[in-house]
C-alpha cells in the first residue's frame, strides 16, 4: 500500500518466493537499491519518497526484502563511482566494490537502450549468451509491460577490472549482463482524466512528452484521454532524429504522444508548435526540461518534485504538482479576461452615453442648445453611479460555457465578437433616452435645473440597469440577477448616493440638482430600464450579436 515496505514476492507460477530462494531476485533488488538516488522516509508511521517516485518504487521493493543501501554498506558493498541518469544515455550506473574486492558496474535504465547493449542474459543463476530468439522474447515482455501502462526499467551489470574504474561512462556502459526488467505501476491521479477532458472541450490540446517507452506512453495516453482516435500519432525520439524541422511542423498538429525524447527534442517540439501559431504551455520538473520551459509561452515547473533549475526557467511554479490545477488556472484566466471585458464594456457604454446625450442636444436643439447634464454631473456618473458597480464586475462568476469555448487567437481584438458595436449602440440608446427625458421636461415647462436633474437621473438608472446586462455576453435574461452579491450591494449604494445628491440640499448646491417629484422619480427608474430590456429582448429573439 503506497510506499509502505511490506509485501511478498511471487514467482512466474504465482507462488510466494523470497530473495533467499531466488538468487536472481536477490541481485535484482540489491542493484535496484544501490543504483538509486531516492530515499524512503517514515514520519509518524507514514512512508514517503524523497526523490523520483519511479526510483522510489525500486527502493520500496528492495526494502520489502530487507535490502537497503545502508544494510549493503554494512556488508561491505561500497560505491566508488556514480554516473547519474541523463536523458541522452537514458540510464544510471554506479561502480560498486563488492566484499571480495572486485568491482562491478550496476545499471538501471530504459530497457530498449540497455537491451541493445546486452550480450548476456542471466537466468536461474546462469549467464547465457543472448540469442536472437531470447532477445525477441525480452522485447515482447517489455512490450507487454508497456501495453499494461507499466513503466519499465531494466536492471543489468558487468564486471569491471580495477584498472578500468576511471574510464568514461560510455566505455563502461556496454556489453551488459541483463538481469531483470521492472514493470512499475504509476496510475494517473483520478482527477487527471476529467482535467484532460476539460482541456479537450476548452479547445486546449494536451500532448504527452515523455522519456517512457512508446507503448507505455500510448497506454497511459489512451487511459487518460489524450489519444482520441487512431489518427493521433505516437512519435519516438528516434523518429524525431530523422525528421527535419519543416516535417516536424507538419507532424505536431496530429501528434498526441512523443516518447523516448531528449531535451533537444522537447525544445524542437515547443518551437514547432509555436511556429504553427500555437500558444504553448510546457510542464516539467527536471534539469533537462529547462530549455523547453524557458522557450515555451508559459513554462510551468513542478513545485514539489521540480528541480531549482526547472523552477528558475519557468514562468509559473505549480505548488501541488497537479495537472488539474493547470486546468483550473485556464478557467480562472478566462474568467478574469471576461470580467475585464465586462468592466470595459460598462465603463465605455457609460462614456458613450454621457457624450451622446450632449451631442444629441447640440444636433437637435437648433442654434441655442442647452446642456442636458453639467460637467459635475458627468463626474459623478463616472465615479459613483457607473464606477462602483463596474468594479463589482471584477468578481463576477464565470460564464456557464467558459470551458467549452475555443481559445482566442493571438491577434484577436479586445472588442471582438461585436463588443465594440454593442458598446456604441447601447451607449447611444442610453444617451438618446436621457436627452429625450430632458427635452420632454422642457417641453412641459419645467425649469432647466429640473430638466437637467431628470436627464441626470435617467442616465444614472439606465446605467444601473445596463450593468446587469454587462454581466454576461449573452443577454440579461440568461443570468440570475442575484448571482453577484457585490454587484447588488454596489448598485444599491450607487442608487442611494445618487438619490441623496438629488434630494439633499448639499447635493442641490454642489451639482445644481433639484428634487424630483415621487411620480417622476418612479417614472425615470422604470423608463431607464427600457434600452437594456428591449435591446436584450431583440438580441435573444433574433440572435442579433451586436445588440
Residue pairs with C-beta under 8 A, 6 or more apart in sequence:
2 47
3 40
3 47
3 48
3 49
3 56
3 60
4 47
4 60
5 40
5 47
5 60
5 63
5 64
6 64
7 64
8 16
8 64
9 16
9 17
9 18
9 19
9 22
9 25
9 64
9 65
10 16
10 17
11 17
11 22
17 25
18 25
18 65
19 25
19 26
19 29
19 65
19 67
20 26
23 125
24 122
24 123
24 124
24 125
24 179
24 180
25 65
25 180
26 65
26 67
27 122
27 157
27 179
28 155
28 179
28 180
29 61
29 62
29 65
29 67
30 62
30 67
30 72
30 77
31 106
31 107
31 108
31 155
31 157
31 179
32 58
32 59
32 61
32 62
32 108
32 155
32 182
33 58
33 59
33 62
33 63
33 67
33 68
33 69
33 72
34 69
34 72
34 77
34 79
34 94
34 96
34 106
35 92
35 93
35 94
35 106
35 107
35 108
36 55
36 58
36 59
36 69
36 92
36 108
37 51
37 52
37 55
37 84
37 92
38 49
38 50
38 51
38 52
38 53
38 55
38 56
38 58
38 59
39 49
39 50
39 51
39 59
40 47
40 48
40 49
40 56
40 59
40 60
40 63
40 68
41 47
41 48
41 49
41 50
47 60
49 55
49 56
49 59
49 60
52 305
53 186
53 305
54 151
54 153
54 184
54 186
57 182
57 184
57 186
58 108
58 153
58 182
58 184
59 68
61 182
62 68
75 99
76 98
76 99
77 96
77 97
77 98
77 99
78 96
78 97
79 94
79 95
79 96
79 97
80 95
80 96
80 97
80 103
80 165
81 94
81 95
81 165
81 166
82 93
82 94
82 95
83 89
83 92
83 93
83 94
83 169
83 172
83 173
84 92
85 91
85 92
85 109
86 288
87 211
87 261
87 262
87 263
87 286
87 288
88 262
89 109
89 113
89 169
89 170
89 173
90 109
90 110
90 113
90 211
90 260
91 107
91 108
91 109
91 110
91 113
91 114
91 173
92 107
92 108
92 109
93 105
93 106
93 107
93 109
93 169
93 172
93 173
94 105
94 106
95 103
95 104
95 105
95 106
95 160
95 165
95 172
96 103
96 104
96 105
96 106
97 103
98 104
102 159
102 162
103 159
103 160
103 161
103 162
103 165
104 157
104 158
104 159
104 160
105 157
105 158
105 159
105 160
105 172
105 173
106 155
106 156
106 157
107 114
107 154
107 155
107 156
107 157
107 173
107 176
108 153
108 154
108 155
108 156
108 182
109 153
109 154
110 152
110 153
110 154
110 211
110 213
110 260
111 138
111 142
111 152
111 153
111 154
111 181
111 213
112 139
112 142
112 213
112 260
114 154
114 156
114 176
114 178
115 135
115 138
115 139
115 142
115 154
115 178
117 173
117 174
117 175
117 176
118 130
118 135
118 156
118 175
118 176
118 177
118 178
119 129
119 130
119 175
119 176
119 177
120 127
120 128
120 129
120 130
120 175
120 176
120 177
120 178
121 127
121 128
121 129
121 130
121 134
121 138
121 177
121 178
122 128
122 177
122 178
122 179
127 177
128 134
130 138
130 178
138 178
138 181
141 181
142 152
142 181
142 213
142 215
143 215
145 152
145 181
145 183
145 213
145 216
146 152
146 213
146 214
146 215
146 216
146 217
146 218
146 219
147 215
147 219
148 183
148 219
149 185
149 187
149 216
149 219
149 220
149 223
150 183
150 184
150 185
150 186
150 216
151 183
151 184
151 185
151 186
151 212
151 213
151 216
152 181
152 182
152 183
152 184
152 212
152 213
152 216
153 181
153 182
153 184
154 178
154 180
154 181
154 182
155 178
155 179
155 180
155 181
155 182
156 176
156 177
156 178
156 179
157 176
157 177
157 179
158 172
158 174
158 175
158 176
158 177
160 172
164 171
164 172
188 220
188 223
188 224
189 322
189 323
189 324
191 322
191 323
191 324
192 224
192 323
192 324
193 223
193 224
193 225
194 324
195 323
195 324
195 326
195 327
196 206
196 224
196 225
196 226
196 323
197 225
198 327
198 331
198 403
199 205
199 206
199 327
199 330
200 206
200 225
200 228
201 403
201 404
202 327
202 330
202 331
202 403
202 404
202 405
202 406
202 407
203 405
203 406
203 407
204 327
204 330
204 407
206 226
207 226
207 252
207 255
207 256
207 257
207 258
207 269
208 217
208 220
208 221
208 226
208 256
208 257
208 258
208 259
209 257
209 258
209 261
209 265
209 266
209 269
210 217
210 257
210 258
210 259
210 260
210 261
211 259
211 260
211 261
212 220
212 259
212 260
213 259
213 260
214 234
214 236
214 257
214 259
214 260
216 259
217 234
217 257
217 259
218 227
218 234
218 257
218 259
221 227
221 234
221 256
221 257
226 232
226 256
226 257
227 234
227 256
227 257
228 256
231 254
232 254
232 255
232 256
232 257
233 251
233 254
233 255
233 256
233 257
234 255
234 256
234 257
234 258
234 259
235 243
235 251
235 255
235 257
235 258
235 259
236 258
236 259
236 260
236 261
237 258
237 259
237 260
237 261
237 262
237 265
238 260
240 248
240 258
240 261
240 265
240 268
240 269
243 251
245 268
245 271
245 272
248 268
248 269
248 272
249 272
249 275
249 276
251 272
252 269
252 272
252 273
252 276
253 276
258 265
258 266
258 269
261 269
262 288
263 288
263 289
263 290
263 291
263 292
264 291
266 282
266 284
266 288
266 289
266 291
266 292
267 291
267 292
267 295
269 292
270 280
270 282
270 292
270 295
270 296
271 295
273 280
274 280
274 295
274 297
277 410
279 297
279 298
279 407
279 410
280 296
280 297
280 298
281 296
281 297
281 298
281 299
281 300
281 326
282 289
282 292
282 293
282 295
282 296
282 298
282 299
282 300
283 300
283 301
283 302
283 318
283 323
283 326
284 290
284 292
284 293
284 299
284 300
284 301
284 302
284 306
284 310
284 314
285 301
285 302
285 305
285 306
285 307
285 310
285 321
286 306
286 307
286 310
287 307
287 309
287 310
289 301
289 310
289 313
290 309
290 310
290 312
290 313
291 313
292 299
293 299
293 300
293 301
293 310
293 313
293 314
294 313
294 314
296 315
298 315
298 316
299 313
299 314
299 315
299 316
300 314
300 315
300 316
300 317
300 318
300 326
301 310
301 311
301 313
301 314
301 316
301 317
301 318
302 310
302 317
302 318
302 321
303 311
303 317
303 318
303 319
303 320
303 321
304 319
304 320
304 321
305 321
306 314
306 317
306 321
311 317
316 329
318 325
318 326
319 325
330 403
331 398
331 402
331 403
334 398
334 402
334 403
334 405
335 396
335 397
335 398
335 399
335 402
338 396
338 398
338 399
338 402
338 473
339 393
339 394
339 395
339 396
340 394
341 414
341 419
341 473
342 393
342 396
342 470
342 471
343 390
343 391
343 393
343 394
344 414
345 419
345 422
345 423
345 470
346 386
346 389
346 390
346 393
346 463
346 466
346 467
346 470
347 386
347 387
347 390
348 423
348 427
349 423
349 426
349 427
349 430
349 463
349 466
349 470
350 381
350 382
350 386
350 390
350 427
350 430
350 463
351 382
351 427
352 423
352 424
352 426
352 427
352 428
352 430
352 431
353 426
353 427
353 428
353 430
353 431
353 434
353 459
353 462
353 463
354 373
354 378
354 381
354 382
354 431
354 459
355 427
355 431
356 427
356 428
356 430
356 431
356 432
356 435
357 372
357 373
357 430
357 431
357 432
357 434
357 435
357 438
357 455
357 459
358 371
358 372
358 373
359 431
360 372
360 431
360 432
360 435
361 369
361 370
361 371
361 372
361 435
361 438
362 369
364 435
364 439
365 439
370 438
370 442
370 448
370 451
371 452
372 434
372 435
372 438
372 451
372 452
372 455
373 381
373 434
373 452
373 455
373 456
373 459
374 452
374 511
374 512
376 510
376 511
376 512
377 452
377 456
377 511
377 512
377 513
380 498
380 501
380 511
381 456
381 459
381 460
381 463
384 494
384 497
384 498
385 460
385 463
385 464
385 494
385 495
385 497
385 498
386 463
386 494
388 490
388 493
388 494
389 463
389 464
389 467
389 487
389 490
389 491
389 494
390 467
390 470
391 490
392 484
392 486
392 487
392 489
392 490
392 491
393 467
393 470
393 471
393 484
393 487
395 484
395 486
396 471
396 484
396 487
397 483
397 484
399 472
399 473
408 416
413 420
415 423
417 473
417 545
418 545
418 546
421 546
422 546
422 547
425 535
425 546
425 547
426 466
426 469
426 531
426 532
426 535
429 531
429 535
430 459
430 462
430 463
430 466
430 531
431 459
433 458
433 462
433 527
433 528
433 530
433 531
434 455
434 456
434 458
434 459
434 462
435 455
437 454
437 455
437 458
437 524
437 527
438 451
438 452
438 454
438 455
438 458
439 451
440 454
441 450
441 451
441 454
441 455
442 448
442 451
446 454
447 514
449 512
449 513
449 514
450 514
450 516
452 512
452 513
453 502
453 513
453 514
453 515
453 516
454 516
454 520
454 524
456 502
456 511
456 513
457 498
457 502
457 516
457 521
457 524
457 528
458 524
458 527
458 528
459 528
460 494
460 495
460 498
460 528
461 495
461 524
461 525
461 528
461 529
462 528
462 529
462 531
462 532
464 491
464 494
464 495
464 528
465 528
465 529
465 531
465 532
465 533
466 531
466 532
467 487
467 491
468 476
468 479
468 481
468 487
468 532
469 475
469 476
469 532
469 536
471 479
471 483
471 484
471 487
472 478
472 479
474 540
475 536
475 537
475 539
475 540
476 532
476 533
476 536
477 536
477 537
477 540
478 540
482 488
499 521
500 507
501 507
501 510
501 511
501 513
502 508
502 513
502 514
502 515
502 516
502 521
503 515
507 513
508 514
508 515
516 524
535 547
536 547
538 544
538 547
539 545
539 547
